[in-house]
C-alpha cells in the first residue's frame, strides 16, 4: 500500500510525464502504419468475435 507521504511525489512525477508526452512531436511518438491497423483490428474485432462464437 502507498504511504500518504509518497502520494505527492507520485502526483508530481505523473504530471511531469504527462507534460513531457504532450510536448513531444509526432516524430518522437512514431507513426501508425498498416501493420498497426491490422494488429488493432485483429485484437479488437476478430478475436473477440471468435471468442463470442466459441462461447455459444
N, C-alpha and C positions, 0 to 999 in steps of 0.2 A: 504494500500500500504506500502511496505517496505521503510524505510528511508535509505539513502545511507550509513550512519554510521553503520547500523545493518548488512549490507551485509558481511563485512569481518569476523564478529563474526559467522555468519551462515556458511560461507565457512569453517572456522576452525573447527566448530562443525561437519560438514559433513565429512571433511577429517578424523577427529578422529574416527567417527563412521565407515567409510569405512576401515580404518586401523584395527580397533578392529575386524570387521567381517572377514577380510582377514586372521587375525591371529588366528581365532577360529578353533578348531579341529572339526572333523566330529561328535564326541560325543556330543559336545556342541550345534551343529546345529540340531541334531536329525537325524532320519533315514527316508527313503522314503519307506513306507510299501505298501502292496497290496491294502489297503483301500485308500491310497493316489492316486494310479493309477486309481482305479475305479472312484473316485470323479473327477479326472482330465479328464478322458475320457468322463464322463457324461457331465460335464460342457463345455468342449472344442469341443466335436464332436456331441454327441447325441442331446443336447438341441438346438444348432444352426441348425442342420439338421431338427429337428421338426419345428423350427421357420420358416425355408425356405419353408417347405412343407405347413405350415399354411398360409403363405403369398401369395401363388399362387392363 
